[in-house]
Structures are given as structure tokens and as C-alpha cells.
């Protein structure tokens, strides 16, 4: 599936948030100090990951916009009868 630049950026941000959560949990399990700060980082990164996941899911549901055609295709072009083909409306 081809992704746009903004979708790739969302996946990158999601990956960074998930990395932050996992790394802080591993540090806490290893007995790191500053538990309050690490817990705060976990909470903020988890909320960011959830919000980013929702944005990615919402982008997948909305179909991409159809690019506009500058000129109509030949089968869609209106027929041009010119001045000789003009009809008058009776009365």
C-alpha cells in the first residue's frame, strides 16, 4: 500500500511514542531511579500513541480525494453544435 508523506510521518511518530513507552518500562523494571518522572513519560507517550493510532485509523477510513481533471475526457465533453445547431424554444 502506498503511503503519503503525512501518513509515513504519523507512523514514525507512533513508533517513537511506542519506543518511549517500552524503554521507560524496561528502565523501571531494571530498578531505575526517578520513578515519578519515568511514570510521567510513560503516561504522556501512551496517550500520544493512542491519539496517533486514532489519527492513522481515521485516515484509513477516509478515501483519498480524487484528483481533479483539468479538461473533461472526450466521452464526458458536452457536444458543441456551434451557432448553426442552436435551437429556439417555442413560445
NORWOKA-V763307 format. One line per field, one symbol per residue. phi: phi as a letter, one per 40 degrees, with the letter a starting at -180 (. if undefined). psi: psi as a letter, one per 40 degrees, with the letter a starting at -180 (. if undefined). Layout:
phi=???
psi=???
This chain:
phi=.cbcccccccccccccccccccccccccccgccfccccccccccccccccccccccccccccccccccccbccdcccccbcgccccbbccf
psi=hhiidddddddddddddddddddddddddefiafdddddddddddddddddddddddddddhiiihiihdiiideehihheaddeiiihi.
